[in-house]
Amino acid sequence: MAKKGVEKLPIAVPNIKALEIFQLLAGVNKKIGRLKSEFNHSIVNDSIVSMFSLKESVQSTRIEGTQVTFSEMLEDRGNENPSWEKIEVLNYHKALQYGASLIKNGYPISTRMIKDLHATLMEHARGTNSSGGEFRRIQNFIGPTNRIEDAVYIPIGAHEIDSYMENLEFFINSTPHNSFSKFNKTDGFVFDEESDPIIKTAIVHAQFESIHPFLDGNGRLGRILIVLLAIKEELVEVPVFLVSEELERERARYYALLNGVRGDHPDWYSWIKFYVISCGRMADSLLHKLKEAEKLAALGIRKCMLESEKNIWLYTFSDPVTTAARVSESLKISPATARKGLKTLSEAGLLYTDEITKRNKKFRNYDLMRILN
């Protein structure tokens, strides 16, 4: 039988379960703190953030069933007619960067922002039956077929969306509201709007997915909200709180535990525990990749004889499959200097290029691509 609806925030879990969550959380918060510090002092900070964000965009859309890979996105840069799958990745990346810039400029996460981000996500993408940036006006459902009889979850009715999103918005922005659920001491430990930031991102993501305010794009937008809230809560300073890869590894469990917070008997403990563990794994993975990228960058710098070569080398950390034209435009150097520098880096074994191709040659930083994958 399908679960129906979700309760408004905040939430409560049994005290003994809350204690277990806090024990897990202590170690994960240390890892996230180290991740934040390492990024702030990295020689490839800006470049690698761009690549991690693109990787997040790929992984998040793969959860929804697309098959495009990170390597394909790198190879396809500059293509003026990308496939719909690649459009979805590009839209995700654009929405993520746009949202992060708004948060950094002091904007609150609001219903208006969420609608704007959704419009960006849906631009020229599949799901054209969904009005970009507009809440649904009909009942929807989640299930393996197009029949509501087979649904595993039936979200709240369209007439309730505004009320639920208002409740979520106040929770996100740590502002008490009369819509907040009331609990007794016997209900357990209450995770409210002042909760630990990691816990808060877990709750906000699951609640948004459960409200399911749009006809399409809810999953992707819900994962963008994780990153934006992490920046707002100062878990990180740049969009690198990228948990989609870990969620995609256990997609079936991810969906099942999300569904567990819904209905008349919500199990928030199991979802939050899974999410916190996933965040710990994410931090371990990103720290390892960052360290390896820094080693690679330092190795290349030692092989560079000219300042222009060093700049081109570091540029490839934001564009691992590049061309002389893009290097010239981005670094504001002459095409001849760009071509010469790329050729030197290729001869030094830092980049690879196909010698047969004469025009529009691509130069690939395969070592970095291997690290990021």
N, C-alpha and C positions, 0 to 999 in steps of 0.2 A: 504494500500500500504506500502511495506517495506521501511524503512529508509535506505539510502545508505551512507556509509562512515562517516567520521568525520573530522572536520577542525583541522589543526595543532595548537599547543599551541603558545602563551598563550591564555587566554580567556577574554571576557569582559561581564559584566552584567550591567543593568541600574543602575545609581547612587543611586536611592532611594532604590533599592533592595540590593545593596552593603551595604548601611547603616544599613539595617535590619540585614544582615548577621553579620556585625561587632558588633551590639548590642548583638546578641546571643553569639557571639564568646567570648566576655569578660568574661561572667560567666563560660563558658566551659573551657577556659584557666586556670581560677582559680582552677577549679576542677582537671584538669590534673596536675597542679603544686602541689596540695596537694597530689594527688595519687603518684607522683614521690617522694615526700618527705617522705611519710608514708612507701613506699617500702624500701627506703634507711635506715630507722631506725627500720625495723621490725625484730623481733627475729626469724621469720620463712621465711625470705626473699628468700634465695636460694631455699628452699624446695617448697614454694608456687608458685614461678615463674615457676618451672617445671610443677606443676599441672595446673596452669592457661594456660600455653602453650599447654599442652595436651588437655585441654578443648577447647581451640581455634581451635585446629586441628580437633576435633570432630565436632564442630559447623560449621566450614567452609566446611567440606565435606558433612555435612547434607544439606547445601544450595544446593549442587549439586545433592541431591536426595538419598544419602546413609541413612540407617536406624540405623547404629551402635550408641550405646549410650556411654556416658562417663563411666558409671559403668561397662559396658561390656569391655571397653578397660582396665580398672583397673584389672578386674578379669582375663583377658586374657594375662596378662604380662608373658613373658617367653614361650608362645606358639610358637613352631617352625613352625607351619603350619597355620598361620592366614588366615581368609577369605580375598577375594579381597577388601571388604569394609574396613577391619581393616588394610590391607596393605596401602590403600590410606591415612588413618589417620596417620599411622606410618611414611609414606613417607613425609606427610605434616609436621609433628613434626620434622623430621630429617632435612628437607629443611629449616624450620623456625630457628632451632637452628644453622645450618650451616651458613645461611645468617646473623644472628645476630652476630655470632663470626667474620665474615669477616668485618662487619661494625665497630665492636668494635676495630678491628685491623687496622682501617683506610682506608679500601678499599672503593672506590666509588661504587655506584650502577651503573653498566655498563651493556651493552648488553651481554657481556661475562658472567657476574655473573648471569643474568636472565636466560640465556641458561643453565648454570650449575645447577641452582635451578630447572629448568624444568626437566632436566634429572633425578634429584633426585626424584622429584614428580612422574614421570612416571615409575620408576623402578619396574618391575614385577606387574604393576597395569593394570587395564582395559584400553582400549584405545590404545591397542598395534598397532593399525593402525597408530598411531601418533609416529613419530620419536622423541624420548626424546632428548631435547636440540636443536632441529632443527626447524627453522621457516617453516611454511607451504609453499608449492609450488603450491597450488591450491586455488581456490576460496572456501570460506566456507560461512555459513550463520547461523543465529539463528532463530529458529522457532519451532512450536509445532509438526511438522512432518519432514520427510526426504525429502520433496519436497521444492525446492527453491521458488516455486510459493506461498507457505504458509509462507514464511519467514517474520519475523517482523523487521529483520535487516540484511543487507548485508554489511559486513566489506569491507575495502579497498582491492584492489587486491594484490596478493602475490608480484608483482613486486614493490609495493610501501612500503612494510613493512620496509625495511632497512632505507629508508628516514624518515618514521614516528618514528621509534624507535630511530634514531639519534636525532630527534627533542625532543623526550621524555627524552632521556638520558641527554641532555644538560639542559633541564628544571629541572630535578630532582637534578642535581648537581649545580644549581644556576649559570650557566655559559651562558652569552649571546651568541646567535647563529644567523647566517643569515637566518635560516629557520623559525625564530619566526614570527608569524603573526603581521602585522602592523595595528594599530588602530588609528582612529581620536578621538578627544575629544567628538564628538557627539555619539560615539559608547558606551559610558558609562565608568564605572570603570574597569580598566584592572588588572586582577589577573595574575601577571607575575612570573618569577622564584624566586623573592625575597618575595613572599607572606608569610603571616602567616603560620606556619608549619601545622596547622590543615587543613586550606584551601588547602594547597599544597598537602597533602595526599589525600584529596577528589578529586582533579583534576587529580592527577597521577593515582589513582585507576581507575577512570572512563575512562580516556584516554587509559590506557593499555587494559581495557576490550573492548573498542571500536575498537582499532587496531586489537585485537584478533589474535596475531601473530602465535599462535600454533593451531594445529588441535584439541587438547584436553588439559585440565588442565589450561585454561586461568583464570577461575574464582578463583580457589584456589591460583594460583600464584599471581594474582592481589591483593588478600587479604594479602598474605605474604608481598608484596611490601608496604602495608600500615604500617605494623609493622616495617619493616626495615627502611623506610623513617622516621618514628617517632623516632627511635633510632638515625639515622643520624642527624636529626634536633634537637636532645636533648630534645624532648618532654618527653621522658623517657630514663632511662639508661639500662634497661633490656627489653626483649620482653614481655611487658604487655599491650601494646596499642592494645587491643584485641576486636575489634568492631564486629566480625563475629556473636556473639550471638545476638546482637541487630539487625543486618541486617537480621538474620534468622527469627527473630520474625515477621518481616514484609516483607517476601520474595517477594511477588507479587509487593509491592510498590517499593522495592529496585530495582527489575528488570525494572519496568516501568520507574522509574526516571533515571536509567542509560541509558535506550533507549532514553530518552528525550534530552540528550546532543548531539545526533547524527543527521545526515542529514543536510539539508539546513537552518533550523531554530532552532538551539540548545537552550535548556533551561537549562543553567547551574545553575541559581539561585535556582530552585526547588530542584535539586540534592544536591547542597552544603548545603542548609538549612536543608534538611533531614539528611544529613551526620553529620553536626555539632550537631544537636539535639541528634542523635544516640550516638555520642561521649560523650556527657554529661551524658546520661543514662548509658553508659558503665562505666564511671568514678564513678558514684554513686554506681553501682552494685559491682565493684571491690573493692572500699573502704569498703563497708559493709562486703563483704566476707573476706577481709584482717583483719578487726577488729575482726570479729567473730573467725577467725582462731587463731589470737593472744590470745584471751580470752581462747580458748580451749587449746592452747599450755601451757599457764601459769597455768591453772587448773591442767593439767597433771604433770607439773614440780613439783608442790607443793606436789603431791602424790608420787613422786619418792624418794626413800631412797638412792639409789646408783647412782653414776655418769654414770655407764653403762646403767642403766634404763632410765635416762634422755636422753642420746644419742640415745637410741633405740626409745624412744617416739618421739623425734624430727625427727628421720629418717622416721617415718611413715607418716610425712607430705609431703614427696616426693614419698612415696610408700605406699599408704593407704591400699592396699591389699597385704601383704607381707608374706614372709616365713623366717624361721630361717636361711636357707641357704643364702638368699639374704642379710639379716641383717649381718650375719657373714662376707660375702664377702665385702660388702660395708663399714662396719665400722672397718673391719680388727680385729675382735674379734673372740674368739674360738666359734665353734658351740654350745658348752655347755653353754657358757655365753649368747649367743643369745637366746637359747631356754629358759633358766632360766629367762632372762629379759622379754621376750614376755609373758611367763606364769604369771609372777608377774603383768605385766600391764593388762593382761586379768582378773586376779583375782581382780584387783583394779577397774574393770569396764571401763577401758579406751579403751581396745580393745576387740573384740569378736572373739572367735574361736569355731569351732565345736568339741566338746569333743569326738565325736564318731570316727572321723578320727584320725588315729594313725601315718600315714606317710605323709610327705609333707603338714603338716597343714598350712592353711592360717589364718593369723591374720588380722582382718579388723578394720580400724579406721572409723567406721560408722558415728561418729559425724562430722568428717572432710568431708567425702563424702557428707553428707547432706548439709553442708555449701557450698561446691563447686558446687553442683547441683542446 
